[in-house]
Amino acid sequence: MTIRLPSADGGLRTYEPRTEPLSVSPGTPFTSRTVFSAAHVVADPYADVSPDSAAAVDWDATLAFRRHLWSHGLGVAEAMDTAQRGMGLDWAGAAELIRRSAAEARSVGGRIACGVGTDQITGGTLAEVRAAYEEQLAVVEESGAQAILMASRALAATARGPEDYLETYGHLLRQSAEPVILHWLGPMFDPALEGYWGSAGLDAATETFLEVIAAHPDKVDGIKVSLLDAGRETDLRRRLPRGVRCYTGDDFHYPELIAGDDQGFSHALLGIFDPLGPLAAEAVRVLDTGDTGGFRALLDPTVELSRHLFQAPTRFYKTGVVFLAWLAGHQAHFTMVGGLQSARSLPHLARAYELADSLGLFPDPKLAEERMKNLLALYGVNQ
């Protein structure tokens, strides 16, 4: 059996789908790395909404997907960029997501960390930015989840220089109840974050970031770096105070960064581990045994898929993530909050299917094939 898939050049190519999935079963907890998957939200396809409406979420399917990740030993990074924060999911929806997911985590013993941002405002004074952060921090801490201090569009628009970042983050870290994860999201993920930490140059921005951490090492569990620059992350990782983790957010170089070198390694907080969840978990368990080669053998082949999903414009990677969740049977439809299912082309989605299928990521390859054919037929591609 074959399927005809559209190519970027406008033609059609023939692909022979797998018949058997990769065999991966839930296993023991990780011992060598702390690993979070940033998780997507499942839209309610029956809601009568427009792209400008508040997000309509299918809570049962959304929480079921989180239980899937927890069952494989992964932590869940909740209400992050992957959950379409600022791209379809507003603060009211994110707050409900945090409360529901944190309660679900308690019920199953899953690890969870949640995004704290300022997306209830679009700008304002530094005091207003701090107040927005504080409101969200309170929601996360009251839920019992660990806090991830996300990069803020409002702060990027308001801050006059590095000193405003030092003041704002220092204020938040002093009042946080437990150590937090600091999040540095590059402009390839969100153009509004250009010049974050008060400097257009990454070298100067890195110094400010490190200054924040050095002033409050007891309040920083770790940093999450999403700059898609393995060398910069490695250099930054080596300069962290003892006890402060580096969680890679580099969806281009994650195998080498997690494997590490003789001077250290990165933990992980990755959007690509949403579709890769079971395979990523299996790879980390192999790494737990000290078998770095086996770890790389499992995870290196996934990089081509990740680079495809996260290709420019990188911020639209969520479309591919949700698409693969639909093909894998984790949700009954390919609908996204804000109508973001339209953000990637049919050839892009076809290539994502081909790469994911070749890795054995679909628990039911036949279901994935049927759904792919249904989508193709909708676009006028007959088999």
C-alpha positions as CSV (number, residue, x, y, z in Angstrom):
1,M,0.0,0.0,0.0
2,T,1.3,3.5,-0.9
3,I,0.1,7.0,-0.5
4,R,0.7,10.0,-2.8
5,L,2.0,13.0,-1.0
6,P,2.4,16.6,-2.3
7,S,5.9,18.0,-2.6
8,A,7.1,21.6,-2.2
9,D,7.7,21.8,-5.9
10,G,4.0,21.3,-6.7
11,G,4.3,17.6,-7.7
12,L,3.2,14.4,-6.0
13,R,5.5,11.6,-4.7
14,T,4.7,8.1,-3.6
15,Y,5.4,7.0,-0.1
16,E,5.0,3.5,1.5
17,P,3.8,3.9,5.1
18,R,5.1,1.7,7.9
19,T,2.9,-1.1,9.1
20,E,4.2,-1.4,12.6
21,P,4.9,1.3,15.2
22,L,8.0,1.6,17.3
23,S,7.5,-0.6,20.3
24,V,7.9,1.6,23.5
25,S,6.4,0.9,26.9
26,P,6.2,3.0,30.0
27,G,9.2,2.4,32.3
28,T,11.0,3.4,35.4
29,P,11.5,7.1,36.4
30,F,14.5,8.9,35.0
31,T,17.6,9.0,37.1
32,S,20.2,11.1,35.2
33,R,18.1,13.9,33.6
34,T,15.1,16.0,34.5
35,V,12.9,16.1,31.4
36,F,9.8,18.1,30.6
37,S,7.6,18.1,27.5
38,A,5.9,21.4,26.7
39,A,2.4,20.2,25.9
40,H,-0.2,21.5,23.4
41,V,-3.8,22.2,24.0
42,V,-6.7,20.4,22.2
43,A,-9.3,22.8,20.8
44,D,-13.1,22.1,21.1
45,P,-14.0,21.6,17.4
46,Y,-17.7,22.1,18.0
47,A,-17.4,25.6,19.6
48,D,-18.8,28.4,17.5
49,V,-15.8,30.7,17.7
50,S,-13.6,32.9,15.5
51,P,-9.9,33.4,15.5
52,D,-10.5,36.5,17.7
53,S,-12.6,34.6,20.3
54,A,-11.4,33.3,23.6
55,A,-10.0,29.8,23.2
56,A,-12.5,27.0,23.4
57,V,-10.6,24.0,24.8
58,D,-11.5,20.4,24.9
59,W,-10.5,19.8,28.5
60,D,-11.0,16.0,28.5
61,A,-8.7,15.5,25.5
62,T,-6.2,18.1,26.7
63,L,-5.8,16.4,30.1
64,A,-5.7,12.9,28.6
65,F,-2.7,14.0,26.6
66,R,-1.0,15.1,29.7
67,R,-1.7,11.7,31.3
68,H,-0.1,10.1,28.2
69,L,3.1,12.2,28.8
70,W,3.2,11.4,32.6
71,S,2.7,7.7,31.9
72,H,6.0,7.7,30.1
73,G,7.8,9.5,33.0
74,L,8.0,12.9,31.4
75,G,7.2,16.0,33.3
76,V,4.7,18.4,31.7
77,A,5.7,22.1,31.1
78,E,2.2,23.6,31.1
79,A,0.8,26.8,29.6
80,M,4.0,27.5,27.6
81,D,4.6,28.6,24.1
82,T,3.6,25.1,22.8
83,A,0.2,25.6,24.4
84,Q,-0.2,28.7,22.1
85,R,0.3,31.3,24.8
86,G,-0.2,34.6,23.0
87,M,-1.2,32.8,19.8
88,G,-4.7,31.7,20.6
89,L,-4.7,31.0,24.3
90,D,-5.2,34.1,26.5
91,W,-4.4,34.5,30.2
92,A,-7.9,33.5,31.3
93,G,-7.6,30.2,29.3
94,A,-4.1,29.7,30.5
95,A,-5.1,30.2,34.2
96,E,-7.8,27.5,33.8
97,L,-5.4,25.2,32.0
98,I,-2.9,25.6,34.9
99,R,-5.5,24.9,37.6
100,R,-6.9,21.8,35.8
101,S,-3.5,20.4,34.8
102,A,-2.0,20.9,38.3
103,A,-4.9,19.1,39.9
104,E,-4.6,16.3,37.4
105,A,-0.8,16.1,38.1
106,R,-1.6,15.7,41.8
107,S,-4.1,12.9,41.1
108,V,-1.6,10.8,39.1
109,G,1.7,11.8,40.7
110,G,3.0,13.6,37.7
111,R,5.6,16.4,37.7
112,I,4.4,19.8,36.4
113,A,5.8,23.3,35.9
114,C,3.7,26.1,34.6
115,G,4.4,29.3,32.7
116,V,4.2,32.6,34.4
117,G,4.0,35.6,32.1
118,T,2.3,38.9,31.5
119,D,-0.1,38.2,28.7
120,Q,-3.1,39.8,30.5
121,I,-1.5,43.1,29.4
122,T,0.1,44.3,26.2
123,G,2.3,47.1,27.7
124,G,2.4,49.6,30.6
125,T,4.8,50.7,33.2
126,L,7.3,48.5,34.9
127,A,5.1,48.4,38.0
128,E,2.2,47.2,35.8
129,V,4.4,44.5,34.3
130,R,5.5,43.4,37.8
131,A,1.9,43.3,38.9
132,A,0.9,41.1,35.9
133,Y,3.8,38.7,36.7
134,E,2.7,38.6,40.3
135,E,-0.9,37.8,39.5
136,Q,0.2,34.8,37.4
137,L,2.8,33.7,39.9
138,A,0.2,33.5,42.6
139,V,-2.1,31.3,40.4
140,V,0.8,28.9,39.7
141,E,2.0,28.7,43.3
142,E,-1.6,28.3,44.6
143,S,-2.0,25.4,42.2
144,G,1.0,23.6,43.7
145,A,3.0,23.7,40.5
146,Q,6.5,24.9,39.9
147,A,6.8,28.3,38.3
148,I,8.5,29.0,35.0
149,L,9.1,32.8,34.6
150,M,8.5,33.2,30.9
151,A,9.9,36.0,28.8
152,S,7.4,38.9,28.6
153,R,6.4,40.8,25.6
154,A,5.2,43.7,27.8
155,L,8.6,43.9,29.6
156,A,10.4,43.8,26.2
157,A,8.3,46.8,25.1
158,T,8.6,48.7,28.4
159,A,12.2,48.1,29.6
160,R,14.7,50.8,28.8
161,G,17.7,48.7,29.4
162,P,19.3,45.9,31.4
163,E,18.7,47.6,34.7
164,D,14.9,47.2,34.2
165,Y,15.2,43.5,33.7
166,L,17.5,43.2,36.8
167,E,15.0,45.1,38.9
168,T,11.9,43.2,37.6
169,Y,13.3,39.7,37.9
170,G,15.0,40.5,41.2
171,H,11.7,41.6,42.6
172,L,9.9,38.4,41.4
173,L,12.6,36.0,42.6
174,R,12.7,37.6,46.0
175,Q,9.0,36.9,46.5
176,S,8.8,33.5,44.8
177,A,7.9,30.7,47.3
178,E,10.1,28.1,45.7
179,P,12.9,28.0,43.1
180,V,11.7,28.8,39.6
181,I,12.8,28.1,36.1
182,L,13.9,31.2,34.2
183,H,12.9,31.1,30.5
184,W,14.8,32.8,27.7
185,L,12.8,32.5,24.5
186,G,14.5,33.8,21.4
187,P,12.9,36.1,18.8
188,M,12.7,33.2,16.3
189,F,9.9,31.8,18.5
190,D,8.4,35.3,19.2
191,P,9.5,38.4,17.3
192,A,8.2,40.6,20.0
193,L,11.1,39.4,22.3
194,E,13.8,40.9,20.1
195,G,16.5,42.5,22.4
196,Y,15.4,40.7,25.5
197,W,17.5,41.3,28.6
198,G,17.9,44.9,27.4
199,S,20.5,44.3,24.7
200,A,20.3,43.7,20.9
201,G,23.5,41.7,21.1
202,L,23.3,38.2,22.6
203,D,26.7,38.5,24.4
204,A,25.5,41.5,26.4
205,A,22.1,39.9,27.0
206,T,23.8,36.8,28.3
207,E,25.7,38.8,30.9
208,T,22.5,40.4,32.2
209,F,20.8,37.0,32.3
210,L,23.7,35.6,34.3
211,E,23.7,38.6,36.6
212,V,20.0,37.9,37.5
213,I,20.9,34.3,38.3
214,A,24.0,35.1,40.3
215,A,22.1,37.5,42.5
216,H,19.5,34.9,43.4
217,P,21.0,31.4,42.9
218,D,18.8,29.9,45.7
219,K,15.6,31.0,43.9
220,V,16.6,29.6,40.5
221,D,16.1,25.9,40.0
222,G,17.3,26.2,36.4
223,I,17.2,28.1,33.1
224,K,15.3,27.2,30.0
225,V,17.2,28.4,26.9
226,S,15.5,28.5,23.5
227,L,17.9,30.2,21.2
228,L,18.6,27.4,18.7
229,D,22.4,27.9,19.3
230,A,24.1,24.9,20.8
231,G,27.4,26.6,21.3
232,R,25.9,29.5,23.2
233,E,23.8,27.2,25.4
234,T,26.9,25.1,26.2
235,D,28.9,28.2,27.1
236,L,26.1,29.5,29.2
237,R,25.6,26.2,30.9
238,R,29.2,26.1,32.0
239,R,28.9,29.5,33.7
240,L,25.9,28.7,35.8
241,P,26.2,28.7,39.6
242,R,26.5,25.2,41.2
243,G,23.1,23.6,41.6
244,V,21.4,25.6,38.8
245,R,20.2,23.4,36.0
246,C,20.2,24.2,32.3
247,Y,17.1,22.9,30.6
248,T,17.6,22.8,26.9
249,G,14.9,24.3,24.8
250,D,16.9,23.9,21.6
251,D,14.7,21.9,19.2
252,F,17.6,21.7,16.7
253,H,20.4,20.3,18.8
254,Y,18.8,18.5,21.8
255,P,20.5,15.1,21.5
256,E,24.0,16.5,21.8
257,L,23.0,19.0,24.5
258,I,21.3,16.4,26.7
259,A,24.1,13.9,26.2
260,G,26.5,16.5,27.2
261,D,30.3,16.4,27.4
262,D,33.0,16.0,30.1
263,Q,32.1,19.4,31.5
264,G,28.4,18.8,32.0
265,F,25.0,18.3,30.2
266,S,21.6,19.9,29.8
267,H,18.3,18.6,31.2
268,A,15.4,19.2,28.8
269,L,12.2,21.3,28.5
270,L,11.2,20.8,24.8
271,G,8.2,21.3,22.6
272,I,9.4,18.5,20.3
273,F,9.0,16.1,23.2
274,D,5.2,16.5,22.7
275,P,5.2,14.3,19.6
276,L,8.3,12.4,20.6
277,G,7.2,11.7,24.1
278,P,7.5,7.8,24.3
279,L,10.6,7.7,22.1
280,A,12.3,10.5,24.0
281,A,11.5,8.8,27.3
282,E,13.0,5.5,26.1
283,A,16.1,7.3,25.0
284,V,16.6,9.0,28.4
285,R,16.2,5.6,30.1
286,V,19.0,4.3,27.9
287,L,21.1,7.3,28.9
288,D,20.4,6.5,32.5
289,T,22.4,3.3,32.1
290,G,25.4,5.3,30.9
291,D,24.9,4.2,27.3
292,T,25.3,7.6,25.5
293,G,25.7,5.9,22.1
294,G,22.4,4.1,22.5
295,F,20.8,7.3,23.6
296,R,22.1,9.1,20.5
297,A,21.1,6.2,18.2
298,L,17.5,6.6,19.4
299,L,17.3,10.3,19.4
300,D,19.5,11.5,16.6
301,P,17.2,10.2,13.8
302,T,14.4,12.4,15.2
303,V,16.2,15.7,14.6
304,E,15.2,15.9,10.9
305,L,11.6,15.8,12.0
306,S,12.2,18.5,14.7
307,R,14.0,20.8,12.3
308,H,11.2,20.4,9.8
309,L,8.5,21.3,12.4
310,F,10.5,24.2,13.8
311,Q,11.6,25.7,10.4
312,A,11.0,29.4,9.9
313,P,8.6,30.9,10.7
314,T,9.5,28.9,13.9
315,R,6.6,30.2,15.9
316,F,4.2,28.1,13.8
317,Y,5.7,24.8,14.9
318,K,2.6,24.3,17.0
319,T,0.6,23.5,13.9
320,G,2.8,20.5,13.2
321,V,2.8,19.3,16.8
322,V,-1.0,19.3,16.9
323,F,-1.2,17.7,13.4
324,L,1.0,14.8,14.6
325,A,-1.1,14.4,17.8
326,W,-4.2,14.0,15.5
327,L,-2.5,11.5,13.3
328,A,-1.3,9.6,16.4
329,G,-4.9,9.3,17.7
330,H,-4.4,11.6,20.7
331,Q,-7.3,13.7,19.5
332,A,-10.2,13.2,17.1
333,H,-9.6,16.3,14.9
334,F,-7.1,18.7,13.4
335,T,-8.5,21.9,14.8
336,M,-6.5,24.5,16.8
337,V,-7.4,27.4,19.0
338,G,-7.2,30.6,17.0
339,G,-7.6,28.7,13.8
340,L,-3.8,28.0,13.7
341,Q,-4.2,24.8,11.8
342,S,-4.0,26.9,8.7
343,A,-0.5,28.2,9.5
344,R,1.4,25.5,7.6
345,S,1.1,24.3,4.0
346,L,-0.1,21.0,2.8
347,P,3.4,20.0,1.6
348,H,4.8,20.9,5.0
349,L,2.3,18.7,6.8
350,A,2.8,15.9,4.3
351,R,6.5,15.9,5.0
352,A,5.8,15.9,8.7
353,Y,3.7,12.8,8.3
354,E,6.3,11.1,6.3
355,L,9.1,11.8,8.8
356,A,7.0,10.9,11.8
357,D,5.8,7.7,10.2
358,S,9.3,6.6,9.3
359,L,10.3,7.0,12.9
360,G,7.4,4.7,14.0
361,L,5.8,7.5,16.1
362,F,2.2,6.5,15.3
363,P,0.7,3.9,17.7
364,D,-1.7,2.9,14.9
365,P,0.0,3.5,11.5
366,K,-3.1,2.5,9.6
367,L,-5.2,5.2,11.4
368,A,-2.5,7.8,10.7
369,E,-2.5,6.8,7.0
370,E,-6.3,7.0,6.8
371,R,-6.4,10.4,8.5
372,M,-3.6,11.7,6.2
373,K,-5.6,10.5,3.2
374,N,-8.7,12.3,4.5
375,L,-6.7,15.5,4.8
376,L,-5.3,15.1,1.3
377,A,-8.7,14.5,-0.2
378,L,-10.0,17.7,1.5
379,Y,-7.3,19.6,-0.4
380,G,-8.2,17.8,-3.7
381,V,-5.4,15.2,-3.7
382,N,-6.9,11.9,-4.8
383,Q,-5.2,8.6,-4.2
